[in-house]
Amino acid sequence: MSSLLKVDRELKSKVETFRTQISSEAEHLVACFFPKKLLELDQFLREPILNVTDLKEIHSEIKFRVPEPILFTNSHDGMDTNTRKRKLDDGLADESWQGGTKTAVMPEGIIKCNTKLVDLIERVKPEIRTLIEKCNTVKMWVQLLIPRIEDGNNFGVSIQEETVAELRTVESEAASYLDQISRYYITRAKLVSKIVKYPHVEDYRRTISEIDEKEYISLKIIVSELRNQYVILHDMILKNIEKIKKPRNSNAEALY
């Protein structure tokens, strides 16, 4: 390869240093980090926060003053502009021209999230990010071990490619967990907005509780999946480590 493409010696040296660094880090991840992390996540799954039997314990009440409904016979009831402005200043949206329900401004300024689920999410998100980052490192290591393309003797290479595919799948699934969390916040926010707009409709409040319960169950499943993925990757790579590191008998000659 060196005879066909000239590479600056200094740059080549830096690239080789990078390859060595990636190799050392990835082997440490597979041998030490993965098994330690799967044990940590297994312990996390045993904690009380992920073993709530009565899901009502994770409900979060939506607290705000429900305004009294007002009805008007028509849109010109004699209410002058100053009166309408006073109502807005008092925190009540004037909907007299629609015959709807007044909407109150929140006394606390905001409607808070479900703090129990937020605390749990803040513990789970770093675990998701860690899995994505570590998988990316190991994937790079395996890809750098793939020898140049040749006819025949490619069984070991196919094992490397299968390993890379599995690592890529784990990365994608972990990223989807982050999307799932974002969708939970967006869906809940829309429902809370409905409650503020239609405070007398109990179904919206019940839907909030259902969404919270569903997210709690999903978070427990996510933690379980993170643990399982560490187990699978650790087991898969260890079982095939010989072919991953030396895909061909003449590996020393075949590598770039």
Disulfide bonds with the S-S distance in Angstrom:
none
